[in-house]
Amino acid sequence: MKQVKKMFSVLSVFVVLLWTGIAFSAEPPIKMGLCLSLSGAAAPYGIHMRNGVEMAVEDINKAGGINGRMITIVAEDDAGNPAQASSVMIRLITQHNVDAILGGANSTLAFVCKDIAEKEKVPTITTSGSNPRLTTPENKFFFRLHQSDSMATDIASTFFVQKLGLKKIGIIHDTSDFGIGCKDYFVQGLKKNGVEPVTVQGFNVGDLDFTPQLLALRQAGAEGMGLFANLPEASFITRQARQLGLGDNFQIIMTGIAVPRFIELAPGDTEKVYGVGPFVATMLEPEAVEFVKRYRERYKMDPSHHSTNSYQAMVALKKAWTSVGTNKEAVAAELKKVKWDAFGQKDNHFLPTGQGSLMIYIFKVDNGVWRTNDVQVLGSK
């Protein structure tokens, strides 16, 4: 009788394991680590990055996973703090033993991720950090699937001078890695097009009053400005520019901030602002339309390029894991070989530097929405 009860108990446990999708012979799941800003100033980027990973992992698992192995997500909040990002990266690697990491909601945080990824030899992708120095020929484990500031500002400066015909252009930038890098490359782009900036004005992250910088642009006779700042400052500067009388004829262009939150923070004042980026929710490619629909249903908001970049990062990792398994050095090497299609773009891939190839577009705020309508595509792979 005791043997019967024992056999029944073992059978019950076996049935429960099968019902939950776990079998005794099953391989352990693949662990995807996220070092993201889920709170703090960079949260508007980090949350969209997490959401993109979640959607991709759900799709991959529903399709059978990676050679039968499911993917699990281990997400931790760096709160936009570099010291905390460092701690999160170390925990993901040493305590959670993740197979790959997606992180770096801005350039400063991405540099933290890069240093640790290269030292600890863990494949890591940023889908938001844009400073050009993040991707170099020395990179072996760190990758970027987002536009580089050097490329984006070159597109922006050329658009301002050649398409809009502006000659008197000012610059306002924050003093972060992102802001300084964009300012320097935008100046180079203007000079390449035969234009010198009429004034360059910096400010500290967290500032609220930008009157001195905007008045300096007005006094210099600027017809437009390159604005290189994160949220919420970019929205506040745009609002204050309108309040100071720099109206619709004063052109503003930004890189990396063509996201819904920019408009939400300064409704009405962001009309006709230009942005440079790889994606907005009004794009008409069928895959993009379907992604936006699913994203809205799940998260009750529009996706940003952080979402689509992160989804693509998981597609690239899926291809690498499928080909070579989860050996970290093999995966890092394979990521520089794989190609994938996504959101109307064909044969996306990583360059030897770790920089991902993406189409880059000029967008414009029209009736409270980022649109591609009547805007020329200037970027390419």
C-alpha positions in Angstrom: 0.0 0.0 0.0 2.9 2.4 0.9 4.5 1.6 -2.5 1.2 2.5 -4.3 1.0 5.8 -2.4 4.6 6.6 -3.2 4.1 5.8 -6.9 0.9 7.9 -6.9 2.8 10.8 -5.3 5.6 10.7 -7.8 3.1 10.5 -10.7 1.3 13.5 -9.3 4.5 15.6 -9.2 5.3 14.5 -12.7 1.9 15.5 -14.0 2.2 19.0 -12.3 5.6 19.5 -13.9 4.3 18.6 -17.3 1.3 20.9 -16.8 3.6 23.8 -16.0 5.7 23.2 -19.0 8.7 21.8 -17.1 10.0 18.3 -17.8 12.8 16.4 -16.0 14.9 16.3 -19.1 14.3 19.9 -20.1 17.3 22.2 -20.4 17.4 25.3 -18.2 15.9 28.4 -19.7 18.0 31.1 -21.4 18.4 34.1 -19.1 18.0 37.5 -20.6 19.3 40.3 -18.3 17.9 43.8 -18.4 19.9 46.7 -16.9 17.4 49.5 -17.5 16.1 52.8 -16.1 12.6 51.8 -15.0 12.5 54.8 -12.7 14.2 58.2 -12.8 14.7 60.7 -15.7 15.6 58.0 -18.2 12.5 55.9 -17.4 10.7 57.0 -20.6 13.4 55.2 -22.5 14.0 52.2 -20.2 10.3 51.2 -19.9 10.0 51.1 -23.7 13.2 49.1 -24.0 11.8 46.5 -21.5 8.5 46.4 -23.3 10.2 45.6 -26.6 12.1 42.8 -25.0 9.0 41.4 -23.4 7.1 41.3 -26.7 10.0 39.6 -28.5 10.5 37.0 -25.8 6.8 36.2 -25.8 6.9 35.7 -29.6 10.0 33.6 -29.4 8.7 31.4 -26.6 5.4 30.9 -28.3 7.2 29.7 -31.4 9.1 27.1 -29.4 11.9 29.1 -27.9 15.6 28.5 -28.9 16.0 24.9 -29.9 13.3 24.0 -27.4 14.7 26.2 -24.6 12.5 29.0 -23.3 13.8 32.5 -22.5 13.3 34.1 -19.1 13.8 37.8 -18.4 15.7 39.0 -15.3 15.1 42.8 -15.1 16.6 45.2 -12.6 16.2 49.0 -12.3 19.3 51.2 -12.5 17.1 54.3 -11.7 19.2 56.3 -14.2 22.2 56.2 -11.8 25.6 55.1 -13.2 26.7 53.6 -9.8 23.5 51.7 -9.6 23.8 50.5 -13.2 27.3 49.1 -12.3 25.8 47.2 -9.4 23.0 45.9 -11.5 25.3 44.7 -14.2 27.5 42.8 -11.7 24.5 41.2 -10.1 23.1 40.1 -13.4 26.4 38.5 -14.3 27.6 37.0 -11.0 24.3 36.2 -9.2 21.8 35.6 -12.0 24.3 34.2 -14.5 22.5 35.7 -17.4 23.4 34.7 -21.0 23.1 38.2 -22.4 22.2 41.7 -21.3 20.3 44.6 -22.8 20.9 47.9 -21.1 22.0 51.5 -21.1 19.0 53.8 -21.4 21.3 56.7 -22.3 24.9 57.1 -23.3 26.3 57.7 -19.8 24.6 54.4 -18.6 25.6 52.6 -21.8 29.3 53.4 -21.1 28.9 51.7 -17.7 27.3 48.6 -19.4 30.0 48.5 -22.1 33.0 48.6 -19.6 31.6 45.7 -17.6 30.4 43.7 -20.6 33.8 43.8 -22.2 35.6 43.0 -18.9 33.3 40.1 -18.0 32.8 38.9 -21.6 29.0 39.0 -21.7 27.2 39.8 -24.9 25.4 43.2 -24.2 23.3 45.4 -26.5 22.3 49.0 -25.9 19.2 50.1 -27.9 19.3 53.7 -26.7 22.9 54.9 -26.0 24.0 56.9 -29.0 27.5 58.4 -28.3 29.8 57.3 -31.2 32.5 56.2 -28.8 30.3 53.3 -27.6 31.1 51.3 -30.7 34.7 50.9 -31.7 36.8 48.3 -33.5 38.0 47.0 -30.1 34.4 46.0 -29.1 34.0 42.2 -28.8 31.0 41.9 -26.5 29.2 45.3 -26.6 26.8 46.2 -29.4 24.5 49.0 -30.3 21.2 48.7 -32.1 20.4 52.4 -32.4 21.7 55.4 -34.4 25.0 56.9 -33.6 25.1 60.6 -32.8 27.7 61.2 -35.5 25.3 59.8 -38.2 22.2 61.4 -36.8 23.7 64.9 -36.5 25.2 64.7 -39.9 21.7 63.9 -41.3 20.2 66.8 -39.2 22.8 69.4 -40.2 22.5 68.5 -43.9 18.7 68.6 -43.7 18.8 72.1 -42.0 21.2 73.6 -44.5 20.4 71.9 -47.8 16.7 71.1 -47.4 15.5 74.0 -45.3 18.1 76.5 -46.6 19.0 77.8 -43.1 22.3 79.7 -42.7 22.0 81.1 -39.2 21.8 78.1 -36.9 22.3 78.0 -33.1 22.9 75.1 -30.7 21.6 74.3 -27.3 22.9 71.2 -25.6 23.1 69.6 -22.2 26.5 68.7 -20.7 25.9 64.9 -20.6 27.9 62.5 -22.8 24.9 62.6 -25.2 24.6 66.4 -25.3 28.3 67.2 -25.7 28.8 64.5 -28.3 25.8 65.6 -30.4 26.9 69.3 -30.2 30.4 68.4 -31.4 29.2 66.3 -34.3 26.5 68.8 -35.3 29.1 71.6 -35.5 31.2 69.3 -37.8 28.2 68.6 -40.0 27.4 72.3 -40.3 30.9 73.2 -41.2 30.9 70.4 -43.8 27.9 72.2 -45.3 29.7 75.6 -45.2 27.9 77.0 -42.1 29.3 78.1 -38.7 26.9 78.1 -35.7 25.9 81.6 -34.7 26.1 80.6 -31.0 26.5 77.4 -28.9 24.8 77.3 -25.5 25.1 74.6 -22.9 23.1 73.8 -19.7 23.2 71.3 -16.9 20.9 68.3 -16.7 18.1 69.2 -14.3 18.0 72.9 -15.2 14.5 74.3 -15.5 15.0 77.9 -16.9 16.5 78.2 -20.3 15.8 81.8 -20.9 19.5 82.9 -21.1 20.3 80.3 -23.8 17.3 81.1 -25.9 17.8 84.8 -25.7 21.4 84.3 -26.8 20.1 82.5 -29.9 17.5 85.2 -30.6 20.1 88.0 -30.2 22.4 86.1 -32.6 19.7 86.1 -35.2 19.3 82.3 -35.3 16.8 81.0 -37.8 16.8 77.6 -36.1 18.6 75.4 -33.6 20.0 72.0 -33.1 18.6 70.9 -29.7 20.5 68.1 -28.0 19.0 67.2 -24.7 17.1 64.4 -23.0 13.7 64.5 -21.4 12.2 66.4 -19.8 14.6 69.3 -20.7 14.1 69.0 -24.4 10.3 69.6 -24.0 10.8 72.5 -21.6 13.2 74.2 -23.9 10.8 73.9 -26.8 8.0 75.3 -24.7 10.1 78.3 -23.5 11.3 79.0 -27.0 7.6 79.4 -28.1 6.9 81.6 -25.0 9.8 83.9 -25.9 8.4 84.4 -29.4 10.5 81.9 -31.3 7.5 80.7 -33.3 6.6 78.4 -36.2 9.3 80.0 -38.5 12.0 79.2 -36.0 13.1 75.6 -36.9 14.1 73.1 -34.2 15.7 69.7 -34.9 16.7 67.0 -32.4 18.3 63.6 -32.5 17.0 60.5 -30.6 14.0 62.3 -28.9 11.4 61.6 -31.6 9.3 59.8 -28.9 5.7 60.3 -27.8 6.7 61.6 -24.3 8.4 64.7 -25.9 5.0 65.8 -27.2 3.2 64.9 -24.0 5.4 67.1 -21.9 4.8 70.2 -24.0 1.5 69.8 -25.9 1.0 72.4 -28.6 4.5 73.8 -28.3 6.2 70.9 -30.2 4.4 71.4 -33.5 6.7 71.4 -36.5 9.7 70.2 -34.5 11.9 67.9 -36.5 13.5 64.7 -35.1 16.0 62.2 -36.4 15.5 58.5 -35.7 14.8 55.0 -36.9 11.1 54.6 -36.0 7.8 56.4 -35.1 4.4 54.8 -34.5 2.9 56.3 -37.6 5.1 54.4 -40.0 3.1 52.5 -42.6 5.2 49.3 -43.2 2.8 46.4 -42.5 5.1 44.9 -39.8 5.3 48.2 -38.1 1.6 48.8 -38.2 1.0 45.3 -36.6 3.6 45.9 -33.9 2.0 49.3 -33.0 -1.4 47.6 -32.8 -0.1 44.9 -30.4 1.9 47.3 -28.4 -1.1 49.6 -27.8 -3.3 46.7 -26.8 -0.7 45.5 -24.3 0.8 48.7 -22.9 -1.9 51.3 -23.6 0.5 53.6 -25.2 2.4 54.1 -28.5 5.8 52.4 -28.9 9.0 54.4 -29.4 12.1 53.5 -31.3 13.5 52.1 -28.0 10.8 49.5 -28.2 11.4 48.4 -31.8 15.2 48.6 -31.4 14.9 46.3 -28.4 12.6 43.9 -30.2 15.1 43.7 -33.0 18.0 43.1 -30.5 16.1 40.0 -29.3 15.6 38.8 -32.9 19.4 39.1 -33.5 20.1 37.2 -30.2 17.6 34.6 -31.2 19.5 34.0 -34.5 22.8 33.8 -32.7 21.6 31.5 -29.9 19.9 29.2 -32.5 23.2 28.9 -34.4 25.8 28.5 -31.7 24.0 28.0 -28.4 24.7 30.2 -25.3 28.5 30.1 -25.1 29.1 33.8 -24.6 32.2 34.2 -26.7 30.5 32.2 -29.5 27.4 34.3 -29.3 29.3 37.6 -29.4 31.2 36.4 -32.5 28.0 35.2 -34.2 26.2 38.5 -33.6 28.6 40.1 -36.0 27.5 37.6 -38.7 23.7 37.3 -38.4 21.3 39.3 -40.5 17.6 39.9 -40.0 14.6 41.8 -41.4 12.4 44.0 -39.3 9.8 46.8 -39.7 10.3 47.1 -43.4 14.1 47.1 -43.3 16.0 44.2 -44.9 19.3 42.6 -44.0 19.9 44.5 -40.8 23.2 43.5 -39.2 26.0 44.6 -36.9 29.2 46.1 -38.2 32.6 44.9 -37.0 32.5 47.8 -34.5 29.3 46.5 -32.9 27.2 49.3 -34.5 23.9 48.1 -35.9 22.8 49.1 -39.4 19.5 50.9 -39.4 17.6 53.2 -41.7 17.5 56.7 -40.2 14.6 59.1 -41.0 13.6 62.7 -40.5 10.3 63.0 -38.7 8.1 66.0 -37.9 5.5 66.7 -35.3 2.2 67.3 -37.1 -1.1 67.7 -35.1 0.4 66.3 -32.0 2.0 63.2 -33.6 5.4 62.3 -35.0 4.9 61.7 -38.7 7.0 60.8 -41.8 4.5 62.6 -44.1 6.2 64.5 -46.9 9.6 64.1 -45.2 12.5 62.8 -47.2 14.3 59.7 -46.0 17.9 60.8 -45.6 19.6 58.1 -43.7 20.7 54.7 -44.9 22.6 51.6 -43.8 
